[in-house]
Amino acid sequence: MAKQGDKKFIHEGLITQSLLNGMFRVLLDNQDLILGYLSGKIRKNFVRVLPGDRVRVELSPYDSTKGRIVYRLRSKDASG
């Protein structure tokens, strides 16, 4: 649970590369390339995240090169 004073920056981006242990290279919409890691809920629910997927990322104000992937956005051509 987030503390009252925590200010997270929410960005959307594209997974460009899959790395080890649930980490990914994410190209944000503002053209920044960051290292993204899966959040606990995504790991727990076995959500598949692959290169080419669009994701929502939380960035800390202290380190803008790493972020937590908190949501996998639905693709427009997905059926069902």
PDB file of N, CA, C and O in Angstrom:
ATOM      1  N   MET A   1       0.845  -1.179   0.000  1.00  0.00           N
ATOM      2  CA  MET A   1       0.000   0.000   0.000  1.00  0.00           C
ATOM      3  C   MET A   1       0.886   1.236   0.000  1.00  0.00           C
ATOM      4  O   MET A   1       1.838   1.326   0.775  1.00  0.00           O
ATOM      5  N   ALA A   2       0.573   2.179  -0.864  1.00  0.00           N
ATOM      6  CA  ALA A   2       1.396   3.377  -1.013  1.00  0.00           C
ATOM      7  C   ALA A   2       1.205   4.308   0.181  1.00  0.00           C
ATOM      8  O   ALA A   2       0.111   4.424   0.735  1.00  0.00           O
ATOM      9  N   LYS A   3       2.284   4.958   0.557  1.00  0.00           N
ATOM     10  CA  LYS A   3       2.215   5.940   1.626  1.00  0.00           C
ATOM     11  C   LYS A   3       1.489   7.181   1.149  1.00  0.00           C
ATOM     12  O   LYS A   3       1.344   7.404  -0.053  1.00  0.00           O
ATOM     13  N   GLN A   4       1.040   7.973   2.082  1.00  0.00           N
ATOM     14  CA  GLN A   4       0.252   9.163   1.755  1.00  0.00           C
ATOM     15  C   GLN A   4       1.037  10.154   0.905  1.00  0.00           C
ATOM     16  O   GLN A   4       0.469  10.760  -0.004  1.00  0.00           O
ATOM     17  N   GLY A   5       2.331  10.335   1.174  1.00  0.00           N
ATOM     18  CA  GLY A   5       3.110  11.356   0.490  1.00  0.00           C
ATOM     19  C   GLY A   5       3.787  10.886  -0.783  1.00  0.00           C
ATOM     20  O   GLY A   5       4.476  11.677  -1.428  1.00  0.00           O
ATOM     21  N   ASP A   6       3.617   9.617  -1.174  1.00  0.00           N
ATOM     22  CA  ASP A   6       4.286   9.120  -2.367  1.00  0.00           C
ATOM     23  C   ASP A   6       3.686   9.747  -3.618  1.00  0.00           C
ATOM     24  O   ASP A   6       2.471   9.745  -3.815  1.00  0.00           O
ATOM     25  N   LYS A   7       4.564  10.280  -4.454  1.00  0.00           N
ATOM     26  CA  LYS A   7       4.141  10.856  -5.731  1.00  0.00           C
ATOM     27  C   LYS A   7       4.798  10.042  -6.832  1.00  0.00           C
ATOM     28  O   LYS A   7       6.002  10.152  -7.061  1.00  0.00           O
ATOM     29  N   LYS A   8       4.012   9.235  -7.504  1.00  0.00           N
ATOM     30  CA  LYS A   8       4.506   8.417  -8.607  1.00  0.00           C
ATOM     31  C   LYS A   8       4.120   9.074  -9.923  1.00  0.00           C
ATOM     32  O   LYS A   8       3.037   9.646 -10.050  1.00  0.00           O
ATOM     33  N   PHE A   9       5.014   8.987 -10.900  1.00  0.00           N
ATOM     34  CA  PHE A   9       4.720   9.483 -12.237  1.00  0.00           C
ATOM     35  C   PHE A   9       4.234   8.304 -13.062  1.00  0.00           C
ATOM     36  O   PHE A   9       4.909   7.276 -13.128  1.00  0.00           O
ATOM     37  N   ILE A  10       3.082   8.436 -13.686  1.00  0.00           N
ATOM     38  CA  ILE A  10       2.500   7.381 -14.503  1.00  0.00           C
ATOM     39  C   ILE A  10       2.753   7.708 -15.973  1.00  0.00           C
ATOM     40  O   ILE A  10       2.413   8.794 -16.442  1.00  0.00           O
ATOM     41  N   HIS A  11       3.356   6.755 -16.700  1.00  0.00           N
ATOM     42  CA  HIS A  11       3.620   6.913 -18.121  1.00  0.00           C
ATOM     43  C   HIS A  11       3.167   5.662 -18.844  1.00  0.00           C
ATOM     44  O   HIS A  11       2.999   4.604 -18.238  1.00  0.00           O
ATOM     45  N   GLU A  12       2.970   5.792 -20.148  1.00  0.00           N
ATOM     46  CA  GLU A  12       2.687   4.632 -20.985  1.00  0.00           C
ATOM     47  C   GLU A  12       3.822   4.455 -21.956  1.00  0.00           C
ATOM     48  O   GLU A  12       4.466   5.421 -22.366  1.00  0.00           O
ATOM     49  N   GLY A  13       4.067   3.190 -22.328  1.00  0.00           N
ATOM     50  CA  GLY A  13       5.166   2.928 -23.234  1.00  0.00           C
ATOM     51  C   GLY A  13       5.026   1.591 -23.919  1.00  0.00           C
ATOM     52  O   GLY A  13       4.023   0.894 -23.766  1.00  0.00           O
ATOM     53  N   LEU A  14       6.055   1.243 -24.684  1.00  0.00           N
ATOM     54  CA  LEU A  14       6.088   0.037 -25.494  1.00  0.00           C
ATOM     55  C   LEU A  14       7.253  -0.833 -25.050  1.00  0.00           C
ATOM     56  O   LEU A  14       8.377  -0.351 -24.913  1.00  0.00           O
ATOM     57  N   ILE A  15       6.985  -2.127 -24.823  1.00  0.00           N
ATOM     58  CA  ILE A  15       8.047  -3.076 -24.475  1.00  0.00           C
ATOM     59  C   ILE A  15       8.901  -3.299 -25.718  1.00  0.00           C
ATOM     60  O   ILE A  15       8.384  -3.707 -26.758  1.00  0.00           O
ATOM     61  N   THR A  16      10.207  -3.034 -25.623  1.00  0.00           N
ATOM     62  CA  THR A  16      11.083  -3.225 -26.772  1.00  0.00           C
ATOM     63  C   THR A  16      11.945  -4.468 -26.651  1.00  0.00           C
ATOM     64  O   THR A  16      12.311  -5.064 -27.664  1.00  0.00           O
ATOM     65  N   GLN A  17      12.279  -4.874 -25.418  1.00  0.00           N
ATOM     66  CA  GLN A  17      13.183  -6.015 -25.232  1.00  0.00           C
ATOM     67  C   GLN A  17      12.836  -6.710 -23.920  1.00  0.00           C
ATOM     68  O   GLN A  17      12.538  -6.061 -22.917  1.00  0.00           O
ATOM     69  N   SER A  18      12.881  -8.036 -23.946  1.00  0.00           N
ATOM     70  CA  SER A  18      12.656  -8.827 -22.745  1.00  0.00           C
ATOM     71  C   SER A  18      14.003  -9.212 -22.149  1.00  0.00           C
ATOM     72  O   SER A  18      14.876  -9.727 -22.848  1.00  0.00           O
ATOM     73  N   LEU A  19      14.165  -8.959 -20.858  1.00  0.00           N
ATOM     74  CA  LEU A  19      15.397  -9.291 -20.150  1.00  0.00           C
ATOM     75  C   LEU A  19      15.102 -10.406 -19.144  1.00  0.00           C
ATOM     76  O   LEU A  19      14.001 -10.956 -19.140  1.00  0.00           O
ATOM     77  N   LEU A  20      16.050 -10.735 -18.313  1.00  0.00           N
ATOM     78  CA  LEU A  20      15.884 -11.808 -17.333  1.00  0.00           C
ATOM     79  C   LEU A  20      15.029 -11.370 -16.147  1.00  0.00           C
ATOM     80  O   LEU A  20      14.918 -10.179 -15.856  1.00  0.00           O
ATOM     81  N   ASN A  21      14.429 -12.342 -15.469  1.00  0.00           N
ATOM     82  CA  ASN A  21      13.729 -12.160 -14.192  1.00  0.00           C
ATOM     83  C   ASN A  21      12.601 -11.131 -14.236  1.00  0.00           C
ATOM     84  O   ASN A  21      12.452 -10.329 -13.314  1.00  0.00           O
ATOM     85  N   GLY A  22      11.819 -11.156 -15.295  1.00  0.00           N
ATOM     86  CA  GLY A  22      10.662 -10.268 -15.359  1.00  0.00           C
ATOM     87  C   GLY A  22      11.018  -8.808 -15.551  1.00  0.00           C
ATOM     88  O   GLY A  22      10.263  -7.929 -15.135  1.00  0.00           O
ATOM     89  N   MET A  23      12.153  -8.534 -16.172  1.00  0.00           N
ATOM     90  CA  MET A  23      12.532  -7.152 -16.463  1.00  0.00           C
ATOM     91  C   MET A  23      12.490  -6.924 -17.968  1.00  0.00           C
ATOM     92  O   MET A  23      12.714  -7.843 -18.755  1.00  0.00           O
ATOM     93  N   PHE A  24      12.200  -5.689 -18.353  1.00  0.00           N
ATOM     94  CA  PHE A  24      12.001  -5.345 -19.752  1.00  0.00           C
ATOM     95  C   PHE A  24      12.587  -3.974 -20.041  1.00  0.00           C
ATOM     96  O   PHE A  24      12.677  -3.129 -19.150  1.00  0.00           O
ATOM     97  N   ARG A  25      12.986  -3.756 -21.288  1.00  0.00           N
ATOM     98  CA  ARG A  25      13.314  -2.413 -21.770  1.00  0.00           C
ATOM     99  C   ARG A  25      12.007  -1.812 -22.277  1.00  0.00           C
ATOM    100  O   ARG A  25      11.308  -2.421 -23.087  1.00  0.00           O
ATOM    101  N   VAL A  26      11.685  -0.616 -21.798  1.00  0.00           N
ATOM    102  CA  VAL A  26      10.432   0.045 -22.149  1.00  0.00           C
ATOM    103  C   VAL A  26      10.754   1.399 -22.778  1.00  0.00           C
ATOM    104  O   VAL A  26      11.475   2.209 -22.195  1.00  0.00           O
ATOM    105  N   LEU A  27      10.218   1.632 -23.963  1.00  0.00           N
ATOM    106  CA  LEU A  27      10.330   2.928 -24.621  1.00  0.00           C
ATOM    107  C   LEU A  27       9.069   3.712 -24.292  1.00  0.00           C
ATOM    108  O   LEU A  27       7.981   3.375 -24.758  1.00  0.00           O
ATOM    109  N   LEU A  28       9.221   4.754 -23.492  1.00  0.00           N
ATOM    110  CA  LEU A  28       8.072   5.555 -23.077  1.00  0.00           C
ATOM    111  C   LEU A  28       7.605   6.439 -24.221  1.00  0.00           C
ATOM    112  O   LEU A  28       8.323   6.635 -25.201  1.00  0.00           O
ATOM    113  N   ASP A  29       6.399   6.969 -24.088  1.00  0.00           N
ATOM    114  CA  ASP A  29       5.831   7.826 -25.120  1.00  0.00           C
ATOM    115  C   ASP A  29       6.623   9.123 -25.286  1.00  0.00           C
ATOM    116  O   ASP A  29       6.563   9.750 -26.344  1.00  0.00           O
ATOM    117  N   ASN A  30       7.374   9.536 -24.240  1.00  0.00           N
ATOM    118  CA  ASN A  30       8.199  10.737 -24.352  1.00  0.00           C
ATOM    119  C   ASN A  30       9.619  10.396 -24.833  1.00  0.00           C
ATOM    120  O   ASN A  30      10.536  11.201 -24.673  1.00  0.00           O
ATOM    121  N   GLN A  31       9.803   9.194 -25.426  1.00  0.00           N
ATOM    122  CA  GLN A  31      11.041   8.718 -26.046  1.00  0.00           C
ATOM    123  C   GLN A  31      12.151   8.391 -25.045  1.00  0.00           C
ATOM    124  O   GLN A  31      13.299   8.233 -25.461  1.00  0.00           O
ATOM    125  N   ASP A  32      11.862   8.281 -23.748  1.00  0.00           N
ATOM    126  CA  ASP A  32      12.847   7.820 -22.770  1.00  0.00           C
ATOM    127  C   ASP A  32      12.878   6.305 -22.778  1.00  0.00           C
ATOM    128  O   ASP A  32      11.833   5.664 -22.880  1.00  0.00           O
ATOM    129  N   LEU A  33      14.064   5.725 -22.671  1.00  0.00           N
ATOM    130  CA  LEU A  33      14.237   4.276 -22.603  1.00  0.00           C
ATOM    131  C   LEU A  33      14.562   3.923 -21.166  1.00  0.00           C
ATOM    132  O   LEU A  33      15.578   4.367 -20.631  1.00  0.00           O
ATOM    133  N   ILE A  34      13.698   3.116 -20.526  1.00  0.00           N
ATOM    134  CA  ILE A  34      13.882   2.786 -19.117  1.00  0.00           C
ATOM    135  C   ILE A  34      13.932   1.278 -18.934  1.00  0.00           C
ATOM    136  O   ILE A  34      13.650   0.518 -19.860  1.00  0.00           O
ATOM    137  N   LEU A  35      14.293   0.857 -17.737  1.00  0.00           N
ATOM    138  CA  LEU A  35      14.259  -0.538 -17.334  1.00  0.00           C
ATOM    139  C   LEU A  35      12.997  -0.733 -16.500  1.00  0.00           C
ATOM    140  O   LEU A  35      12.841  -0.121 -15.443  1.00  0.00           O
ATOM    141  N   GLY A  36      12.097  -1.591 -16.984  1.00  0.00           N
ATOM    142  CA  GLY A  36      10.841  -1.822 -16.281  1.00  0.00           C
ATOM    143  C   GLY A  36      10.811  -3.216 -15.689  1.00  0.00           C
ATOM    144  O   GLY A  36      11.275  -4.172 -16.311  1.00  0.00           O
ATOM    145  N   TYR A  37      10.261  -3.334 -14.480  1.00  0.00           N
ATOM    146  CA  TYR A  37      10.110  -4.640 -13.850  1.00  0.00           C
ATOM    147  C   TYR A  37       8.640  -4.847 -13.506  1.00  0.00           C
ATOM    148  O   TYR A  37       7.900  -3.889 -13.283  1.00  0.00           O
ATOM    149  N   LEU A  38       8.230  -6.111 -13.466  1.00  0.00           N
ATOM    150  CA  LEU A  38       6.824  -6.436 -13.240  1.00  0.00           C
ATOM    151  C   LEU A  38       6.429  -6.191 -11.791  1.00  0.00           C
ATOM    152  O   LEU A  38       7.204  -6.468 -10.875  1.00  0.00           O
ATOM    153  N   SER A  39       5.241  -5.680 -11.589  1.00  0.00           N
ATOM    154  CA  SER A  39       4.723  -5.498 -10.238  1.00  0.00           C
ATOM    155  C   SER A  39       4.268  -6.847  -9.675  1.00  0.00           C
ATOM    156  O   SER A  39       4.122  -7.822 -10.412  1.00  0.00           O
ATOM    157  N   GLY A  40       4.053  -6.885  -8.394  1.00  0.00           N
ATOM    158  CA  GLY A  40       3.674  -8.130  -7.729  1.00  0.00           C
ATOM    159  C   GLY A  40       2.341  -8.687  -8.188  1.00  0.00           C
ATOM    160  O   GLY A  40       2.195  -9.902  -8.317  1.00  0.00           O
ATOM    161  N   LYS A  41       1.361  -7.820  -8.438  1.00  0.00           N
ATOM    162  CA  LYS A  41       0.044  -8.297  -8.880  1.00  0.00           C
ATOM    163  C   LYS A  41       0.118  -8.926 -10.259  1.00  0.00           C
ATOM    164  O   LYS A  41      -0.569  -9.911 -10.529  1.00  0.00           O
ATOM    165  N   ILE A  42       0.955  -8.362 -11.148  1.00  0.00           N
ATOM    166  CA  ILE A  42       1.094  -8.944 -12.479  1.00  0.00           C
ATOM    167  C   ILE A  42       1.784 -10.300 -12.379  1.00  0.00           C
ATOM    168  O   ILE A  42       1.402 -11.237 -13.080  1.00  0.00           O
ATOM    169  N   ARG A  43       2.794 -10.419 -11.522  1.00  0.00           N
ATOM    170  CA  ARG A  43       3.455 -11.709 -11.324  1.00  0.00           C
ATOM    171  C   ARG A  43       2.498 -12.736 -10.734  1.00  0.00           C
ATOM    172  O   ARG A  43       2.458 -13.886 -11.170  1.00  0.00           O
ATOM    173  N   LYS A  44       1.728 -12.308  -9.737  1.00  0.00           N
ATOM    174  CA  LYS A  44       0.825 -13.215  -9.032  1.00  0.00           C
ATOM    175  C   LYS A  44      -0.265 -13.759  -9.948  1.00  0.00           C
ATOM    176  O   LYS A  44      -0.635 -14.928  -9.845  1.00  0.00           O
ATOM    177  N   ASN A  45      -0.781 -12.918 -10.844  1.00  0.00           N
ATOM    178  CA  ASN A  45      -1.872 -13.320 -11.726  1.00  0.00           C
ATOM    179  C   ASN A  45      -1.396 -13.865 -13.065  1.00  0.00           C
ATOM    180  O   ASN A  45      -2.209 -14.097 -13.960  1.00  0.00           O
ATOM    181  N   PHE A  46      -0.089 -14.071 -13.216  1.00  0.00           N
ATOM    182  CA  PHE A  46       0.511 -14.683 -14.412  1.00  0.00           C
ATOM    183  C   PHE A  46       0.107 -13.957 -15.694  1.00  0.00           C
ATOM    184  O   PHE A  46      -0.238 -14.594 -16.690  1.00  0.00           O
ATOM    185  N   VAL A  47       0.150 -12.621 -15.668  1.00  0.00           N
ATOM    186  CA  VAL A  47      -0.143 -11.837 -16.858  1.00  0.00           C
ATOM    187  C   VAL A  47       1.068 -11.920 -17.782  1.00  0.00           C
ATOM    188  O   VAL A  47       2.194 -11.654 -17.362  1.00  0.00           O
ATOM    189  N   ARG A  48       0.836 -12.285 -19.027  1.00  0.00           N
ATOM    190  CA  ARG A  48       1.918 -12.398 -20.010  1.00  0.00           C
ATOM    191  C   ARG A  48       2.240 -11.020 -20.570  1.00  0.00           C
ATOM    192  O   ARG A  48       1.358 -10.321 -21.068  1.00  0.00           O
ATOM    193  N   VAL A  49       3.498 -10.639 -20.486  1.00  0.00           N
ATOM    194  CA  VAL A  49       3.970  -9.391 -21.069  1.00  0.00           C
ATOM    195  C   VAL A  49       5.077  -9.748 -22.037  1.00  0.00           C
ATOM    196  O   VAL A  49       6.068 -10.370 -21.653  1.00  0.00           O
ATOM    197  N   LEU A  50       4.914  -9.357 -23.295  1.00  0.00           N
ATOM    198  CA  LEU A  50       5.853  -9.712 -24.350  1.00  0.00           C
ATOM    199  C   LEU A  50       6.320  -8.462 -25.076  1.00  0.00           C
ATOM    200  O   LEU A  50       5.654  -7.429 -25.015  1.00  0.00           O
ATOM    201  N   PRO A  51       7.465  -8.539 -25.770  1.00  0.00           N
ATOM    202  CA  PRO A  51       7.897  -7.392 -26.578  1.00  0.00           C
ATOM    203  C   PRO A  51       6.824  -7.024 -27.604  1.00  0.00           C
ATOM    204  O   PRO A  51       6.251  -7.891 -28.264  1.00  0.00           O
ATOM    205  N   GLY A  52       6.567  -5.736 -27.721  1.00  0.00           N
ATOM    206  CA  GLY A  52       5.514  -5.239 -28.598  1.00  0.00           C
ATOM    207  C   GLY A  52       4.260  -4.839 -27.851  1.00  0.00           C
ATOM    208  O   GLY A  52       3.394  -4.181 -28.427  1.00  0.00           O
ATOM    209  N   ASP A  53       4.132  -5.218 -26.581  1.00  0.00           N
ATOM    210  CA  ASP A  53       2.959  -4.865 -25.780  1.00  0.00           C
ATOM    211  C   ASP A  53       3.072  -3.425 -25.285  1.00  0.00           C
ATOM    212  O   ASP A  53       4.165  -2.921 -25.027  1.00  0.00           O
ATOM    213  N   ARG A  54       1.919  -2.781 -25.160  1.00  0.00           N
ATOM    214  CA  ARG A  54       1.868  -1.448 -24.549  1.00  0.00           C
ATOM    215  C   ARG A  54       1.563  -1.630 -23.068  1.00  0.00           C
ATOM    216  O   ARG A  54       0.704  -2.432 -22.703  1.00  0.00           O
ATOM    217  N   VAL A  55       2.264  -0.890 -22.218  1.00  0.00           N
ATOM    218  CA  VAL A  55       2.132  -1.032 -20.770  1.00  0.00           C
ATOM    219  C   VAL A  55       2.041   0.339 -20.112  1.00  0.00           C
ATOM    220  O   VAL A  55       2.423   1.356 -20.690  1.00  0.00           O
ATOM    221  N   ARG A  56       1.524   0.337 -18.887  1.00  0.00           N
ATOM    222  CA  ARG A  56       1.509   1.520 -18.034  1.00  0.00           C
ATOM    223  C   ARG A  56       2.582   1.320 -16.965  1.00  0.00           C
ATOM    224  O   ARG A  56       2.655   0.263 -16.337  1.00  0.00           O
ATOM    225  N   VAL A  57       3.409   2.338 -16.765  1.00  0.00           N
ATOM    226  CA  VAL A  57       4.579   2.236 -15.886  1.00  0.00           C
ATOM    227  C   VAL A  57       4.523   3.333 -14.834  1.00  0.00           C
ATOM    228  O   VAL A  57       4.182   4.476 -15.139  1.00  0.00           O
ATOM    229  N   GLU A  58       4.864   2.982 -13.580  1.00  0.00           N
ATOM    230  CA  GLU A  58       5.017   3.956 -12.500  1.00  0.00           C
ATOM    231  C   GLU A  58       6.495   4.256 -12.336  1.00  0.00           C
ATOM    232  O   GLU A  58       7.306   3.342 -12.190  1.00  0.00           O
ATOM    233  N   LEU A  59       6.849   5.534 -12.360  1.00  0.00           N
ATOM    234  CA  LEU A  59       8.227   5.959 -12.150  1.00  0.00           C
ATOM    235  C   LEU A  59       8.344   6.692 -10.823  1.00  0.00           C
ATOM    236  O   LEU A  59       7.455   7.452 -10.440  1.00  0.00           O
ATOM    237  N   SER A  60       9.442   6.456 -10.130  1.00  0.00           N
ATOM    238  CA  SER A  60       9.717   7.159  -8.895  1.00  0.00           C
ATOM    239  C   SER A  60      10.318   8.522  -9.210  1.00  0.00           C
ATOM    240  O   SER A  60      11.036   8.659 -10.200  1.00  0.00           O
ATOM    241  N   PRO A  61      10.045   9.523  -8.398  1.00  0.00           N
ATOM    242  CA  PRO A  61      10.681  10.824  -8.650  1.00  0.00           C
ATOM    243  C   PRO A  61      12.176  10.806  -8.355  1.00  0.00           C
ATOM    244  O   PRO A  61      12.887  11.734  -8.743  1.00  0.00           O
ATOM    245  N   TYR A  62      12.666   9.774  -7.679  1.00  0.00           N
ATOM    246  CA  TYR A  62      14.075   9.712  -7.309  1.00  0.00           C
ATOM    247  C   TYR A  62      14.938   9.070  -8.380  1.00  0.00           C
ATOM    248  O   TYR A  62      16.098   9.451  -8.532  1.00  0.00           O
ATOM    249  N   ASP A  63      14.407   8.102  -9.132  1.00  0.00           N
ATOM    250  CA  ASP A  63      15.177   7.428 -10.171  1.00  0.00           C
ATOM    251  C   ASP A  63      14.284   7.257 -11.395  1.00  0.00           C
ATOM    252  O   ASP A  63      13.403   6.397 -11.419  1.00  0.00           O
ATOM    253  N   SER A  64      14.519   8.074 -12.397  1.00  0.00           N
ATOM    254  CA  SER A  64      13.653   8.044 -13.570  1.00  0.00           C
ATOM    255  C   SER A  64      14.130   7.060 -14.626  1.00  0.00           C
ATOM    256  O   SER A  64      13.610   7.068 -15.742  1.00  0.00           O
ATOM    257  N   THR A  65      15.110   6.207 -14.307  1.00  0.00           N
ATOM    258  CA  THR A  65      15.583   5.210 -15.274  1.00  0.00           C
ATOM    259  C   THR A  65      14.987   3.836 -15.020  1.00  0.00           C
ATOM    260  O   THR A  65      15.171   2.927 -15.829  1.00  0.00           O
ATOM    261  N   LYS A  66      14.275   3.668 -13.909  1.00  0.00           N
ATOM    262  CA  LYS A  66      13.644   2.393 -13.576  1.00  0.00           C
ATOM    263  C   LYS A  66      12.180   2.635 -13.265  1.00  0.00           C
ATOM    264  O   LYS A  66      11.811   3.671 -12.713  1.00  0.00           O
ATOM    265  N   GLY A  67      11.350   1.663 -13.628  1.00  0.00           N
ATOM    266  CA  GLY A  67       9.931   1.811 -13.369  1.00  0.00           C
ATOM    267  C   GLY A  67       9.257   0.477 -13.149  1.00  0.00           C
ATOM    268  O   GLY A  67       9.761  -0.564 -13.568  1.00  0.00           O
ATOM    269  N   ARG A  68       8.103   0.516 -12.481  1.00  0.00           N
ATOM    270  CA  ARG A  68       7.330  -0.684 -12.201  1.00  0.00           C
ATOM    271  C   ARG A  68       6.191  -0.775 -13.205  1.00  0.00           C
ATOM    272  O   ARG A  68       5.396   0.155 -13.338  1.00  0.00           O
ATOM    273  N   ILE A  69       6.115  -1.900 -13.913  1.00  0.00           N
ATOM    274  CA  ILE A  69       5.040  -2.136 -14.873  1.00  0.00           C
ATOM    275  C   ILE A  69       3.805  -2.552 -14.082  1.00  0.00           C
ATOM    276  O   ILE A  69       3.790  -3.613 -13.459  1.00  0.00           O
ATOM    277  N   VAL A  70       2.769  -1.713 -14.107  1.00  0.00           N
ATOM    278  CA  VAL A  70       1.599  -1.963 -13.280  1.00  0.00           C
ATOM    279  C   VAL A  70       0.380  -2.400 -14.076  1.00  0.00           C
ATOM    280  O   VAL A  70      -0.592  -2.874 -13.488  1.00  0.00           O
ATOM    281  N   TYR A  71       0.405  -2.252 -15.418  1.00  0.00           N
ATOM    282  CA  TYR A  71      -0.772  -2.607 -16.197  1.00  0.00           C
ATOM    283  C   TYR A  71      -0.352  -2.887 -17.629  1.00  0.00           C
ATOM    284  O   TYR A  71       0.450  -2.152 -18.206  1.00  0.00           O
ATOM    285  N   ARG A  72      -0.897  -3.956 -18.202  1.00  0.00           N
ATOM    286  CA  ARG A  72      -0.688  -4.263 -19.620  1.00  0.00           C
ATOM    287  C   ARG A  72      -1.916  -3.785 -20.367  1.00  0.00           C
ATOM    288  O   ARG A  72      -3.024  -4.257 -20.115  1.00  0.00           O
ATOM    289  N   LEU A  73      -1.722  -2.850 -21.285  1.00  0.00           N
ATOM    290  CA  LEU A  73      -2.840  -2.269 -22.023  1.00  0.00           C
ATOM    291  C   LEU A  73      -3.318  -3.256 -23.084  1.00  0.00           C
ATOM    292  O   LEU A  73      -2.519  -3.997 -23.657  1.00  0.00           O
ATOM    293  N   ARG A  74      -4.604  -3.262 -23.337  1.00  0.00           N
ATOM    294  CA  ARG A  74      -5.182  -4.163 -24.327  1.00  0.00           C
ATOM    295  C   ARG A  74      -4.843  -3.673 -25.724  1.00  0.00           C
ATOM    296  O   ARG A  74      -4.836  -2.473 -25.998  1.00  0.00           O
ATOM    297  N   SER A  75      -4.562  -4.630 -26.603  1.00  0.00           N
ATOM    298  CA  SER A  75      -4.289  -4.266 -27.987  1.00  0.00           C
ATOM    299  C   SER A  75      -5.607  -4.051 -28.725  1.00  0.00           C
ATOM    300  O   SER A  75      -6.634  -4.616 -28.348  1.00  0.00           O
ATOM    301  N   LYS A  76      -5.578  -3.246 -29.760  1.00  0.00           N
ATOM    302  CA  LYS A  76      -6.803  -2.906 -30.479  1.00  0.00           C
ATOM    303  C   LYS A  76      -7.321  -4.062 -31.312  1.00  0.00           C
ATOM    304  O   LYS A  76      -8.526  -4.153 -31.547  1.00  0.00           O
ATOM    305  N   ASP A  77      -6.432  -4.959 -31.770  1.00  0.00           N
ATOM    306  CA  ASP A  77      -6.853  -6.050 -32.644  1.00  0.00           C
ATOM    307  C   ASP A  77      -7.152  -7.334 -31.874  1.00  0.00           C
ATOM    308  O   ASP A  77      -7.353  -8.378 -32.495  1.00  0.00           O
ATOM    309  N   ALA A  78      -7.188  -7.290 -30.534  1.00  0.00           N
ATOM    310  CA  ALA A  78      -7.473  -8.495 -29.754  1.00  0.00           C
ATOM    311  C   ALA A  78      -8.952  -8.855 -29.866  1.00  0.00           C
ATOM    312  O   ALA A  78      -9.829  -7.998 -29.756  1.00  0.00           O
ATOM    313  N   SER A  79      -9.202 -10.130 -30.084  1.00  0.00           N
ATOM    314  CA  SER A  79     -10.583 -10.594 -30.175  1.00  0.00           C
ATOM    315  C   SER A  79     -10.926 -11.401 -28.924  1.00  0.00           C
ATOM    316  O   SER A  79     -10.145 -12.253 -28.501  1.00  0.00           O
ATOM    317  N   GLY A  80     -12.070 -11.140 -28.345  1.00  0.00           N
ATOM    318  CA  GLY A  80     -12.539 -11.874 -27.200  1.00  0.00           C
ATOM    319  C   GLY A  80     -12.059 -11.273 -25.969  1.00  0.00           C
ATOM    320  O   GLY A  80     -12.360 -11.766 -24.882  1.00  0.00           O
TER     321      GLY A  80
END
